[in-house]
Amino acid sequence: MNGSTLIADVIGNPLLEGYGRFLFPITFNTPRPGDTLADVPDLLTWYHHVDTATTIDVVGDLLMRRENGQTVFFNIYTEQERAAAPGLEDTGLFVFPAQGVPTGAKPHVAICNAGGGFAYVASIHDSMPHALWLSRHGYTAFTLQYRPGARTGCEDLARAISFIHTHADELGVDPEGYSLWGGSAGARLAAYLGSYGPARFGGDDVPRPGAVVMQYTGHSDLSGAEPPTFACVGTADPIASWRTMRARTDAIAAAGTPSECRVFEGLPHGFGLGIATAAEGWIEDAAAFWQAQIDAASAASAPSAGPATVREYVRLDYSPTFSGIDLNHVSPDPDAVEGTVATAAVDPTRSQCLFLWDEGGAPTTTTPRSSGYDPAGFRPTVTSIPAVGGTVRGAVLLCAGGAFAVRGNNSDCYPTAEQLSASGYHCFVVDYRLRPYTQAEAGTDLARAIRFVRAHADDYGLPSPQHIALGGYSAGGILCGETILNWSGSTCPAELDAGYTPDGLDSVSADVTATAMIYSFYGRLSVAELNPDRLAGAVPTYYCYGTRDPFYNQFEAQVEVMAARGATHRARVLDGWPHGFGAEGGWIEEYDAFMQRAFAAA
């Protein structure tokens, strides 16, 4: 196989038994007699960055497996159904079995759905390369040949999912936690089946997918029951707006379901695997996202291995009220900022708002611009809330949640600070950078705030510089974990940005003694870190979350990992409580005691 191989020779190859035609858009852009595999990009309307080497790889893989006597294509409708409805002859599943797995193992399943504007199915670029990549990384992947059309496509995908569940033993796969992948029109199919389930479209009553992976689609429908969702798109896409995709994943995240959206500067529609583009490697992140959902579900269903004393299930006689909570984004008023943490005079008797960095001095890898919520020119700040009473017992830096898209200070941080300050803690609300800035950039913001508080431990009357803790909610807790694992101690921001100029504060340690993960975990947005080696730097950690939180399985899984490695931690699990309860639930009093034990042991 090479770029000069005739498309007609592939379609007519007897090894492919008549289904070789599904590899190419023969009913939309019919290949000319002399067209070769190198000409495939010209046949795929609406697609870009079609990689000929990948096309050759896919075709070669199918033919090699057929030469070895393997089945590569399955009809999903019976012979009688196909005879009664001739359009069903143009449907089926190509299979790409998991490679490198132990004999007898049952790999997890991905079903990939190509786009094509519901005019054709661009499998050779938009689904088969993905399936081949997944198979080489231990998953069994299928690609769907469906009847073009939103309704018929959903019906065919529902049948395909049902077929795989019915024949799982014959196929040697584990369909539990299966994922649906799709590009463009194919992403719409994946999203619809993810939101409503196969039975809604004539399939069997089988579970909805464990994850959906979507590329470049304008699909905006939401049922309120979306599965964990990973999305990616380019900013130069004239068909699918990146803003639409991000708004949908933000809405999924706001509902408490894991979601991620990757936006690639300057990329057009239909980039597939993104070979030799800014998007190359996105599929690794998407597969890791899916695997995190599998791991979390598996850990949640496994018998508890950790000591029961670190996890307490609490049934309260009341539910969260959310009364008086302001869920709007908070962006500090620059006119209220008194100076920078590097030069301002500290006054522990009143609230102060200070910039964390000199203007233009923040370490960054992102071109500065408006985040969509923060104005252009936004600079991260820290706002102090002084301790009330005579004895200062410590300092707590608080980071609000909001999926790294907003900062819900008024629902998370300030109600908590009010209670903690009354208990003798100086509190500091950190307004860190949001999207498009990275988690690492925001991590340096929090590390900077920690250094400021530690440098002024005497000014604030702290018992010692070790009497400093963190508290984070949802994305804010993830940020706390980012800083603890990657930006603590003497780690300099110049490791992120080589052009950063260190100052005196960078010589101060960014260590903390404890952290609270309030409906949060160590990891990245929507994905808990479950590798015990990567959690080796965790500090004593207090968790509080509800059993109705969509991330519940991931919280439980990480608590188990922490217990197994002997880390100091405690989990307060609120029966029947959802995501986003802020300062409610009685956790603040427990965290107070937890911090004091950690301070005493430091």
N, C-alpha and C positions, 0 to 999 in steps of 0.2 A: 504494500500500500504506500502511495506517495501522492503528492499534489497533482500529479499528471494522471492518476487513475480516473477513468471515466465514471461519471455518476451513473450512466446507463448500465455499466458493468456491475456496479454495486447493487442497483435495484434488481437486475436480472440474475444475480448470483444464486444458483440453485440451493446453496446452503441456507439462504434466508427465506426460502419456501414461500415467496410471494409477499412477505411483509417488509421486504427491503424498501418498498415504496414509501413506507411511513417515515423513513429517515429524512425525506426531502419534501418540499411543498409542491408536489407534482400537480395538484389541482388548482394552485394559485399562481405560482410562477413556474411553469413547466420548463424543466431543464432542456436546453437545446442538445442535439445529438453529440456535439463535440465538447460539451461542458465537463469539467473535471472537478475534483474535490477542491482545487484551488479557486474555483468559481462559485463555491457555495455562498460566500458573503453577498454576491450580487443577487442571489435568489431570496434572501431573507429580508423582506421589506420591514422597515422600522427598527432593524437591529444594527448594532455597531460593534466594533472590536471582535469580529468573528475570527477566531484563531484557527488557521488551516492545520497546524500541527495537532491541535486538540481534536479537530474533525477526523483526521487520519487515525488518531489514537482510539477514538470511539468506534469507528468502523472496524479497525483492526481487532479490537477486543471482541466485538460481536462475532466476527468471522472465525477468530481463533477458538472461541468457545464452541461454536457450531462444529468446527473441524474435530474438536475433542468429544463430540457427541452430546454436548449439553443443550438443554432447552433454554432459549433466550426470549421466547415470546409466548404469552398465554392469552387465549381468548377469554374474556370476562363474561360474555353472554353465551348461552347454550346454542347449539346448532339450530334448534327449533326457533329460538328467538331471533337469530340472525336471518333465518329464512323468511320469517314473518315480517321483519322490518329490515330491509336491505341496508339501510344506513348503519346498522350495527356491525356490518362487515368491516367498517373503518374504525373499529375500536379495539383496544387490547392493552396489555401490559408487557413492556420489555423489562427483564430482570437483570440486575447486576449484583450477583451474590457477594457476600462479605468475603474478603480475602484475609488470610493470615489468622483466622480464628481457630481455636482448638477443635478437634474432631468432636462432634456431638453438641457443640455450643449452638445456642439459638440466638442469632444476632437480632438487634432491634431493627425496625423497619422505617424507611423513609419513602414517601411517594412524591415524585417530582413531576411538576406540570408546566409544560412550556406555554409561552404566549403565542401571539400571532394575530392579535386583534379580532379573535373569534372568526377569522377568515381562513386560517390554516394553523397547523401546530408545528412550531419551530424547534422540534426536539433536538436536532443535531447540534444546536447551539445553546438552547435555553433550558434543557433538562437532562439530556444524556451525559454531557460533561460533568454535571453536578453529581449524577448518580454514579458515574465511574469513580469520581473522587471519593465519594462516601464509601463505595465498596472497598476501595483500597485503604480505608481507615476503619474497617471493621464493622460496617453496617451493610445490611442488605437493602439495596435501593431499587425502586421500580420507577419507570417512566410511563406516563399514561398517554395513549393515543385516544383522543376523545373526539366526539362530533362537535365541530365548531359551533358555538352558541352558548350563551351563559347558562340557560336552563339545561340544555342537553349535556353540556360539559359537567355541570354539577351532578346530574343523574349518572353520568358515566363514572365520575370520581366516586360517588356513593357506592356504585356497584363494585368498583375496584377495591375499595376499602373492605366491603363485605366479602369479596372473593378472597382476599388475603387472610381475613380472620377465619373464614370457613376452611381454608386450605393451609393453615399455618403449619400443621405438622408435616404435611407433604412438602411444603416449601422450606421447612427447617428453620422457621423464624419465630421470634417472640413479638407479637403485634402490640403488646402492652406499651403504652407511652409512645406510640408511633408518631411520626412527624409528617406534616404536609408542607411541601416546598412548591413555590411557583414564581414565575416571572411574568409581568405584564398581565395579560388576560388570564394566564395560568395562576397568577397570584390571587386574582379575584375568586377563582374556584377554590383554592386552598383556604382563603379567608371565609368564604360562605360556609364551607363544610366545617371549618373550625368553630364558627359562631353558632351554627344551628344543628350540626350533627348529620350523619349519613341518613338516618331515618326520615328526616325532613325532605329528602330528595329521592325517596324510594328505596333506600338501602336498608340493610338490616339494623336492628336496634343494638348497635355496638357503640362503644365509647367514642366521644370526640377525641381529637388528637391531643397528645401531650405537649405539642408545640407546633407553631406555624412559622414558616420562614418565607418572607415576601420580598420580591424585588420589583422596583419601578412600576407601581400601579397607582391609579387615582382612587382606588377603593376606599370609601370612607364609612361604609355601613358599620354600625355597632349594635349588637344584640344585648350587651351588658353581661354576656357570659363568655367573652373571648378567652381562648387559651393563651398561655405565654407566647409572645410574638416577637420575632426578630425581623427587622426590615432594613433595606438598604436602597439607595437611590442617588442619582447625580444631580447637581445643581443646574446643569444645562439640559435637563430632560424637558423637551417641549410637550410631552404627552402626559407624564405623571409628575405632578408638582411635589417637590421634596417637602414643602410645607404641609401639604395634605397628609403625606405619610407620617411626618413627625407629629402632627396634631392627633392622628389616630393612635399612634403608640403612646403619646403622652396621656391620652384619655384612658387607655388600657392600664398604664402605670398608675394613674390617679385612682383607678378602681382597685388598686392593690395587687394587680397581676403583673408578673415579670414581663418586661418589654424593653427592647432596645431599638434604636434607629440610627443607622450609620449613613451620613450624608457626605458624598465625595465631590469635592470642588471640581467643576468644569466637565464632569462626565455626562454624556448624552444618554438617551434611552437604550435599553437592550444590551448592556455590556457583558452579560453572562458571567463567567468566572472572573472577568476583569483582567485577563492576562496582559501584563505589561502596561497596566494603568494604575491610577491611584487606588483603585478598589482591590487590586490583587491581594489575596489572602483573606478577604471577607468571609469566605466559606469556612475557614478554620474557626473564626469567631462564632459563626452561626452554628457550626457543629458543636462547639464547646457550650454554647447557650442551651442547645437541645439536651446535651449530655448532662448538664447541670440539673435540668428538670427530671431526667431519668434518675439521677443519683439521689435527688431530694425525695422523690416518691419512694424509691427503694429503701432509703434510710428510715423514712417515716413508718414504713410497714414492717421493718425489722424489729425483733425484740430489743428492748432497751438494754444497752451494755454498760451504761454509765451509772454511777452511784445515784440512788433515788434522792439523796439528801440535797443535791444541787438543783433539783427541779421541783417546783411546787405548783401543783394545779389548784387554782383558786376559783371558787364559785361565789361571786359577790351577789348580794341581795338587791343590786341595782345594775342598770345598764348605762353605758356612756351617754351623756346628755348632749354633748357637743354644743351646749348652750353658751351663747356669747362668744363663740369662737369665730375669729376673722380668718377666713381661708385665703384672703387675697395676698398677692406677692408684696414683700416689703423690700424697698430699696432706700437706703439712708439718704437723707437730704444733705447734699454736700455743704450747704450753708451752715449746718449744725455741727460740722466736723471741726474740732479744735486744733488739729495739727496731725503729726505722724507719730507712730510709736517710737521712732528713733530719737525724737527730740522733745516731745511734749512733757510738761511737768505733770506728774501724777497727783491726782487729788482723790484719795480713797473715800472721802465723805460724800461724794456726789457722783451722779452718772456722767460719764464722758464718752464721746464718740471720736475715734481716732482712725486715720488712714493707716493701713498696714504697710504700705510702700510709698516711697517718694513718687511723685508724678513721673510716669514713664520708667520707673525702676523695678517693676514687678517682673519676676522670672516668667517667661512665657514661650510657648511654642506655637501659639495661635495668633493669627493676625487680629489685632484689637478691633472690635466693632460691637455694635449693640447686640445683646443676647436675645432681644425680642421682649424681654421684661425689664432688664436693666437698661438705662439709657446709654448712648454712646459716651465714652469717657468715664464710665463707671470705674471706681477704685474700691477694692475691698476694704472693709472697716472692722473694727472691734468696738463694741459698746459695753461699758461697765455698768453693773447694777450693784451698788455697795451693800455689804452685809449690814444687817440690822442687829443692834445689841452690842454688848461690850466685848465678847470673846469671838475672835475670828477663828473658824475651825477649818478653813481651807478655801480653795478656789475651784470653780467649775466653769469650763468653757462649753458653750452650748451651740449646736449646729442644727438648724431646722431642716425638715424634709421638703420634698417638692420635685423629686425625680430629676434633680439637677437642671430643672427648667424654671422653677420658682423657689423662693424661700418663704416658708410659712412661719415666720417668727412669731406672729401674733397668736397662732394656734398652738405652737410647740414651745418656743423658747421663753417668751416673756411670762406666761402663766407659771412655768416651772421655776423661773428665776425668782418670781415673787415668793414662792414657798421656800426655796433654798436660802434666799437672802434672809428670811425671817428665822432660819435655823443657823445663821452665823456664817454663811458662805458668800464670798465675793463671787458674783456671776459675770460672765463675759459672753455676749452674743456675737458670734462671728458671721459677718456678711461676706461669704466667700464667692468666688467667681462661678458663674453658671455656664451652660452651653452658650456658644460653641466651645468654650474653654474645656479642657480635659479634667478628668478626675485628679490627675497628678498636679496640674496647675492649682486646682483648688486645695489640694493637700499641702502645697507650700504656703498657701494663705493661712491655713490653720496652724501649721508649724510656726509661722511667724508670730501669730497671736500667742501661742504657748511660750515662745522665747520672751516675748514682751512681759507676760505675767511673771515668768520665772525671774527675769532680770529685776523686777520690782517686787519680789517677794517680801522684802523688808518694808517697803513703802506701804504695801497692802496689809502688813501685820500678819502674814502667814506664819504658822508655827515653824515651817521649814519650806525650802524650795520643792520638797517632795510632796507637799500637800496640794497637789494640782491634779485634777481629774477632768474627764471629758463627759459629755452627754450628747448623743445624736439620735435623731428621729428619722427613720426611713433612709432616704438618701444622705441625710446628715450623719447618720450612724455609719454608713458606708464610708463617708469622708473621714470620720474619726479613725476607722480601721485603716484606710489608705495612709493616713499620717503616721499612725503607730507603726505599721509594718514597713513603710518606705521612706518616711521623712523625719523620723525621730532621732534623738541623740545629736550628733554633730553633723549629720548629713546636710550638705550645703545645697542650696537651690541651683548652684552652678552645674550640678549634675543633671539638672533638667534643661537649663538654658546656659550654654557656654558663654553667652554674652552678658550674663548677669554679673554685677559688681557687688561683692559681699561688703557688709558693713559690720559694725561692732556687735549688733544683735546676733549675727550668724555664728559668733563664737559661743553663744549661750546654748545649752542643751534644750532640745525640743521634746524631752521625755515627759511622760505623765505616769501617774501611779495606778490609775484605774479608768475605766470607761463604762458608760451605760449605752447599750444598744436597745433603743426603744422601737419596737417593731422594725428591727434592722439586724444587720450581720456584717461580719468581715467579708469583703468580696467586691463585686462591682455591681452596677445597677441591674437588679433583678436576678443576680446569680451569686449564691453564697459560696464562699471558699470552703471546700471540704477536704483539701489536701493538708494533712496534719503537719507536714514539713513547712508549708507556707504559713501556717499559723504559729510557728515556733516563737515569733516575736510578740505574740499577743500579751497584753497586760491583764491583770484581774478584770474580768468582764461581767457586768450585770445585764441580763436580758429581761425584757418584759414584752410579751406579745399575746395576742388572742387566738383562740382556736378557730375563729371564723376568718382569720386573716388569710388571703390567698397565698401568702408566702409561708404559711404555718409549717408546711413540710420542710422547707429549707431552714427555718429557724431550728426546728427539732433536730434536723440532720447535723447542723453545726454544733449544737449543744452536745450531741453525742460524740462528735469528733473531739471537742474540747475536753469532755470527760475522759475519753479514752487516752488522751495524752497527758492527763493529770493537771490540766490548767486550772487555775483558780477562777471559778465562775459561779454564777447562780442564775436561775431562770424562774421568773414568775410568770405563769401561764394562766391567762384569764379565760375561763370557760365561757364560750359564746360571744366573746368580744371581737370586733372587727379591727381593721387597720385604722390608724390615724386618730387615736383617742387622746393624744397630747398629754397633759398633766394629770388626767384622770386615772383611776384604777388602783390607787394606793401604793404605787411603786416608789414614789419620791421618798417616803419615810424609810422604806427598805434600802433604797440606794444610799441614803444618808448613812445608815449603819454599815453597809457594805464598804463605802469609802473609808470610814473611820478604821475599820479592820485592815484595809489595804494600806492606809497611811501608817498605821502602827507597825505593820510588817515591813515597810519600805526601809 
